[in-house]
Amino acid sequence: MKKWLYPSLALLIALLLLPPAGLPEARAEGRMVLAFYYGWFNQSTWSDSRLADKPAELYSSGDRGAMARQIGQAQSAGIDGFVMSWYGPSEGSTTGALTGLLDQAGAQGFKVAADIDLGGGWMTTPAQVVEALRALLGDLANRPAYLRFAGKPVVFFWNQGRFTKAQWDDIRAQADPGHGAIWIAEGASALDYVGAFDGMHNYSIAWSADPAGTNATWAARAAGAGAYFAATAMPGFDDTRMGRGAAATLRARQDGAYFRASFTGAAAANPHMIVITSWNEYFENSHIEPSQAYGVFYLDLARELIGAYKAGGAAPSAPGAPAQSAPAPAAGAGGLVAIPTVSLLNVRQSPTTASPILGGVSAGSRYPILGRSADNAWWLVQYAEGAQGWIYAAYARTEGGDTGVVEVTGADGSAAPAGSSAAPAAPAAASPIPSSDIVAIPLAAVAVRQTPAHAAAALATVQTGMRYPIVGKDASGKWWRIDFGGGQGWIYAGGAAYEYQNGRSLETVPVTDAAGVLSAAAAGGEASAPAAVPAASGSGATDGIFAIPSVAGLNVHAEASNASTVVAQLQLDNRYPIIGKSADGRWWKLDYGGGQGWIYAPAARYEFSNHRGLDAVPVVE
């Protein structure tokens, strides 16, 4: 169900003009990650023609076996709990599902919170809301699996704007006079209700092309109002099949790029909790639950993002709590601190990007510098109480003293051998390479991989807007090899822009193998031109029917499943002949120039001529 209010242009401009406000400081509640969950599905739901995707295993929401499977999957990704939409005690379907979910969560060590849904027609008067809240707080919220924060049950609300602030003050006085629970309102008007409510969240930020900036803006506003803030992460959004006309929103998933950008932005906003929209809202295509179209891709990506977030130090305090000062720098460091300049900077076990990641440090926070590497490219910092590790110096600034007084230390933090503590050298520059005038600029936080493949091991993460020299490309041109400061690796070109100067362009970047060795062609042999996309064949069922990707780097799969092998990626707005479709019409088979494969149809549009349409495309295996 759609749960966001489109902010007006005037409101957005006003937010941008607000003075910066301090964000909540660290405390020991833990880094909580939740996901919105819906319990109103049955087997007949999955035949609805408006659905572009379905669960990998079809289910009815009241099935305890399905609940157990969903909870286990969520736990495997590091999700702590579900926030379930509830129509109140007088509506039996969602009440039964919520009760069952609480029972199953209790058996599996998981958490559940209710989202009071005031848009379903079941709670239309303040008296009905009071009745529902008394039932929730007097019974369901006292169950062991009900979500608590700072010792209090957490209750989310949708469409609180149907009542005035005065009405909500009265509802609170009747249902929870001692403020024994934390009430979280939703959307652009949420902070107008502070007092009756304790915090805010945005169900959707799909309207924003800059989810990190949006989360940061609302985090600052919530902090200024003394309110809790639940940040939003989402993989994408598409309700264009729902008949909502001009109010519909399409935010392409971009093969995970939007989820990565929104989650890392949510983490950087230092929220009290992060809520993923959603676990299983299929009608708006915001789901991360394993599905027929995407397989486990988004569950795996959630596991990666949540793991990095939870490894990254302390979580925020309750609103208004005194800020905790950072631990004092170690003796001999001269009071020097490192302040990251990127949203989330990895902390490593030793001064190399090949070493394990211990956690992360956040932009703007201060971390005592305990030591440095001999080349001054890495700093040893205290990133949490009793914990230290290495960060790459190029992505942080210093404050409080001269780096020259910092002692050179070994990888484990011990004193380096005598003679190694000469004056610090300048941070190491990228190795001189033929294409040093060409840089990649990530459009979101992007994984640097060991080889040019999405399944390859991640070596590091490069940050939005930073510039990294491109040192090579693969034969397809879809992957770039970059120098990221701590080494070299591959990024997917669809997730980055590039800049060049001195007359150089991507055409001059040499083709290399996975290890960065120049190909024979690049070393002086004859290079073969990349295969051109063929024109329509001019005959057969696909005459004049083309797929046109709506996202850059759209995956082509070997079979009509997102879980199958990726054989190529397509360029934004290019035209590719459609030669077949799956039985349900959700996948198109096409000729991409270097072969044939399948694309997910909602991620592309199509064109046709000669009076032909998709109905003329044959169903193929």
N, C-alpha and C positions, 0 to 999 in steps of 0.2 A: 504494500500500500504506500502511496506517495506521501512522504512526511517532511516536506521542506517548503519554506516560504521563499519565493523569489525576492531577493532584496532589491529595492529600487536603486536607480543610479544615484539619486541624491544621498541615500544611506551609505552607499559604497564610498562616495566622495567624502562624506563626513567622517567615515572611519579612517580613511587615509590621512585626514588632517588631524586626527587625534594625537596628542603628545604621547610619547612612549611611556608605558607603565611597567613597573617591576613585575616579574613573574614569580610565582610561588617558589620558595626555596626547598632544599632537600629535606626529606624525612623518611622514616623507616616503614611506610605502609606497603611498599613494594610496587613494582611496575605492572599495573593491572591492565589486561587487554580483554575486551568483551566483544561480542558480535550480536547484532540484532537477529532475532529468530522468530519464525512464524509457524504457528501450530494449527493452521486452518486448512491443510491440504488433505484430500482423499484421493483414491485411485482414479476417480473420474476427472479430477483436476487436470491430470497430465494429458488429456485429449483436447484441451482448450487450444483453439487455432491461434490464439494470440501469443502463445509461448514460443520463444525462439530457442529454448534449451530446456532440458529436463534433468532430474537427478540421475546419476549413474545407476542407482537402484531406486526404482519407483517405490513410494511408500504412502501410507496414511499417517497423519500426524499423531493419532492416538495409539499407534503401535509402539509398545515399549521396546521391542527389539530394534525398531528404527531409531528410537531415542537413544538407546544404548550405543548404537553404531555411530550416530552423529556426535554424541558426547566424546566417544573415544577418538574420533577423527579430529575434533576440535582440540582435545587435550594433546594430541600428538603434535599439533602445530604451536602449542604454547598458549592457546586461548584459555582464559580462566573461567569464563562464564557466558551464558546467553542472556540477552535482554529480550523477553518475549512480549509481544503485543497482546493485551488483554482487554476484553470488552466489559469486564465486571462480572460479579457473581450471578447476575440474572441471565447471562448468556452462557449456555451450557458447553458449547464446543471449545471455546478458548479456555474456559475455567477447567474443564476436564484435562485439556492438554497441559495447562500450567501446573495443575496438581500432579499429573503423571510425570512431567519433566522434573519437578522438585524431588519426587520420590526417587527417580532414576539417577538424578544428579547426586543425591545423598549417598546412593550405593556406590558411586564412582568417584567421589571426592571432587565434584564439580560444583559450580555456583550458578544460580538463576536469579534474575530480577524481573519484576513486572514493569511493562511500559503501559501506563494507563492510556488507552486509546479512546479519545473523545470524538473521533470522527466516524465511528461505526453506528451511531444512532441508538446505542444502549444506555448511554449516560448523557442525557440532554438537560438535566437540571442540577443545580448545586446539591440538592438533597440526595440525588442518585450518586453523585460523586462521593459525598460523605459516607454513604452506605458502603460503597465499594472500598473506600480507603479503610474504613473500620474493619471490614472483612479481611482485607489484605494485612493490615498492621496487627490485627488481633489474632490472626491465625497463620496464614501462609508465610508471612515474614518472620515468624518465630521458628520456622522449620530449619534444621541444621544446614540445608543446602542454600538457603536464601542469601543473596549477596549482601555483604556488609563492607562498609568503608569507615575507617576510624571507629569501629565498633557499632556503627549504626546501619540499619537496613537502608538500601538505596532504592528509590522509586523514580522511574522515568515517566514523563508525561508527553503526550502528543496532542496538539491543538488546544493548548491551554488558553489561547486567545478567544475562545468562545465565551469566556467569562471575564469580568472586569477584575482589576486588582483588588477592589474592595470585596468583591464576591470571593476571591481566593483567600483573602485575609480571614474571612468568616469561615470558609471551608477548613482552613488550617486550624483555626481556633477550636473547631468542633472535632476534627478527625485526629489531629496531632498537636494538641496545645503546648506540649513541652518540647516540641521540635526533636522528638526522639528518633526521627528518620531524616534522611537526606533526600530532598525533593529536587529533581533535575528537570527544568523546563526546556523547551525546544525552540530553536529558530531565532530569527532576527529580533523578535519582541521579548525574548526570554528575560533579558536583564531588566526590563520594565517591571517585572514581577518579583524582584529580589525583596526579601522580607517574608512574603508568602512562600517563595521558593528559595532554595539554597544554592543553586547552581544552574548551569546551562550546557546544552550541546546542540550541534547542528546535525540533523539526521542526514542531510545530503549537502555536499559542497560541489556536486557535479557541474554546477553552473560556472565554477571557477577554473580557469586554465592555470592558476597558480595556487594549488591547494596548500602549499607550505606557507605562503603569505597570508592566505585566508585563515588558517589555523593560528598563526602568530597574532593576527589582528584581534581575533576573538579571545585568545588567551589573555592578551593585554587588557581588553575591555572587562573580562571577567575578574581579573586580578584587581583592577581599579574599583570594581563594585564589591570586592570582598566575597566573591562567589567561587564555588567549585567550577572547574572547567573539564569537560570530557571532550577530547579532541576526536576528529573524524578521519577515518581512513576508508577508502573504498576503491574497488578495482575498476569501476566504470559505471555507466548508467545508461539505460535505453528503454524508455517507455513509449516509443513512437508507435507501437502496435496497440496501444491502449485507448485510442480514440480521444486523446486529450488535445488534439489540434495544436494551436500555437503554444500551448502551455507545456507541450512535451519537451523532453530534454534528451539529447544524445551526447554522451561522453564516451568516446571510444576507449577500449581497454588498452590498446597499443601494445599488445603482447606483454602486459604486466607493467608497462612504464608508468601508467597513472596510479596504479596501486602502490608502486614503489615510491613515487613522488609524494602521494598523499600520506603514506605511512611514515616516511622519514620526516616529512613536514610536521605531522602530528607529534612525533617523538621530540623534535626540536622545539616544539612549543612548550615543553615541560608541563604536560597536563596532569591532572589528578588520575585520569584513566584515559585509555584510548578505546573507542568503540568502532568496530568495523561494520560498515553498512554494505553488505549484510552476509549472514550465513546462507539464507535460502529464500530471498525475495526474487523469484524467477520472473514474475511479470514485469519487473523493472530492470531485470538483467544486472543486478548488483551482487549476485551470489558468488561465494567462494567455495561452497560445498562441492565435492566431487560430482561432476556432471558429464553428460554424454558428449557435449561439445568440447569441454576443456579438460576432461579427465581430472587428474590431481594437480594440474599445473598451479592453480591459485592456492591450493592448500599447501603445496611445497613452498611457494613463494612467501606465504604467510609465515611458515615455519622459519624461513631464513630471516625475514624482517623482525619477527617477534624475538627470535633468539638473540639477534644483535642488540635489540632494544633492552631486553632484560639483563644483558651482560654489561650494561653501560652505567652502573653506579646508582645513586640514590634517586628516589621518586619524589614528587612534590609534596609539600606540606598541606595541611588543612588551611583554608583561607584565614588570614589574619594571624597565623602562628608566627612567632619570632623567627627571623631568618637565622640559620645556623651558619656560622662562619667556616670558611675552609680551614683544614688543618694547617697548622703553622709549618712553614718550610723547614726542611731538615737543616741542621747546622752545616754551615759552610756554603749554602746556596745563596746567601746574601739577600734573602727575602724575595728572590726572583720567582715569578709565576708565568706560566704559559696560558694564553687565552686563544682557544681555537677560532679560526676564521671561517670554518665550514660547519654545516649544521651538525654533523655527527662524524667525528674523527676516530678511527680505530686506534685502540691501545694494544700493542703487541708484546709478546713475551721477550723478544730480542729485537735489536735494531735492523730488521730486514722485513720486507713484505712477505717473505716466505714463511715467517714464523707464525705460530698460532695467535689468534685474536683473543685477548683477555676481556675486553669490554670496549666502551666507547666514551668519549668526552664531548661535551656539547659546546656549540658556539657561544661566546660571550662569558662562559664560566671560567674561573681561575683555578689553576692546578699548580701546586708547588713543583718547581724544577729541582730534581735531586742530582742529576748528572747529565752528561752528554756523550755522544759517540766521538771518536777521535777526529772525524771529518766534519763535525758539527751539523750533520744532516739529521740527526735524531736526538730527541731529548728524553731523558728518563723522568717521569712525573709520578706524583702521588695522585691517583685518580679516584680513590675512595679510601675510607678509613682503613689503614693497615694494608693497602694494596698499591703496588706500583707497577709501571710498565712503560713501554716506549711509544712515542708519537713522532710522526714525521714533521720536522721543524718548519718546513716550507708552508704548512697549513696552520700555523699559529703565530701569534705575535707575543712579545714578552712585555713585562711590566715589573717595575720595582727594583731594577738594578742592571748591572753590566753582565752580559753572558760570559765575559772573560774570566769571571771569578768561579764559574761552574767547573767542577772537576770532571775530567774524563773518567768514565767508568766502564767496566766490562759489561757484557750482555746481561749478567745476573745482578748488576748494580754495585758490584764490588769495585774497589779502586783498580784503575788500569795500571799496567806495568810502567815502571819509571821511564821517562822520556816521551811518553805519549801525551802529555798535558801541555803541549805547546799552545800558543795563542790559537784560538778557534779559527778554522778556515771558514770561508763563506759557504753557505749551503751549496751542495753539489748541483751543478746544472745538468741538464739532459745531455747525453753524449752527442757530439756534432754528427749530423746525418744529412744526407742529400735533401731531405724534405723538411728541414727544421723551420722553414718559413711557413709551414702549413700546420695549423693546430686544430684539434677537435675540441668542441665546446658541448659538453653533455647537456641535454634538455631536462634531465632528471638525474638522481643518483644512479649511476650505472655500474654494474659489475665488470671488472677487468678479468678476463678469463685466460687460462693457460694456453688454450688453442682456440681457433675461430669456430666455436660451436657453443650453443646455449647450454649443453649438458656438461661442458668442460668445467674443471675446478676453478673457483673464483680466487684470484690472487689479492684483490683489493677492490675498493669502491671509489670511483671518481665522482666529484660533486658538481652539482648544477652550476653552470656559468663559468667554471674554471677552464683554463686553457692548457691543453696537453699536446706536445709535438706528435704529429703523425709520422711514424718511421717506416710504415709499410702497409700493404693491404693484401687480402687474399685474392685469388684469381677471379672470384665473382664480384669483387668490389664491395661486398656487403659487410665485410669486417675490416676494421682498421687496427693496425698494431700501433700502440702509443707508448711513449715514455711517460710514466706517471710519477716520476720522481724517485720512487724506491725500486724501480725496475721497469721491465717492459711486459706488455700483455695485450690482449685483444678485446676490443669493445665492438658491439653491434652498431653499425653505422646508422641504422634507423633511429637510434636513441640519441643522436648527437648532430649538431651543426658543425660547420667548419669555416675557418677564415684562412686567407692566404695573402701573401705580399710578394714584392720583387718579381712579379710576373709568373709566379709559380701557381699551380693548381693541382687538383687531385690526379690529373692525368700524368703528372710527373712523379707521383709516389710509386716506388717500385713494388712489384709483386714479390712476396716472400712466402716461404713455407711456414708451418706452424711454429717453428723455433726462431723465425726471424731471418733465416738465411735467404739471400737473394735467389730468385728462380733463375733458370738458365736464360730466359728471355731478358730479365732485368739485368743480368750480368753481361749481356752483350749478344745474346741469341735473338732469334726472331720471335716477336710476341704475336700471338694469335689474337685477332679481334674478338671481343665477347660476342656470343651469338645474339643476333637481333631477335626481337619478338616478331614472330611471323604474322603476316596478314591473315585475315580470315580465309579459310580454304576456298570459299566461293561455292561450295556444294555441300550437300548433306544437311542434317537437322540443325547445325549450328550456324548456318549461313547468316552472317551479319549480326550475331548476338555476342556481346562482349561483357566481361566482368571488369569493373573499374574499382580498384581498392580504395577504401575510404581512410585507411591508415597506412603510414609508411612501414615497409618491412613486413607486410602481411604474410604469415606463414603459409606455405604450400605443403600439405601433408601427403604421405604415400597412400593413405586410406582416408575415408570419410569419418575421421575421429581425431579430436585434438590430442589424444594420447598416442597417435601413430607418429612415425618418423617424419621429421621436417626435412624436406628435400630441396627447398628453395625459399626465398623471400621475394615478394613483389614490391614494385615501386608505386608510390602514391600517384593516383590519377592516370597511370598507364592503362592500356586496353589489352585484354587477353581473351582470346576466343573461348567461349564456353562450349564444351563438347558433351556434357552430360550432367546429370544431377542425381542426388540420392532420392530414395523413395519418399522421404518426408520433405524434400525440397530445401533442407537446411544446409546442404553442402553442394557445391558446384565443382564439377571436374573440368579442368581447363588445360589448354596448351600454353605453357609459359615460355616457350622459346627453346629451353634446354631439355624439355620433356613434358610429361603430363602429370598432374596431381590434383589434389582436392583443397579447396578453400572454404572457410566458414562463411556462408552467404550473408549473414547480417553485417559482416565487416566490409561489404562491398556493395556497390550499386551496379546496375547493368544498363546497357543501351542495345537497341536492336533496329534493324532496317528491313525493308522488303516485307513489311507487315508481319514480321515474325516476333514472337514473345517467348517467355520462359515456358509457356505451355507446350511449345514445340520442341523443347529440349528433351531428349530421351532419358528415362531412368536407366542408370547403368550401375553395375556392381563395382 
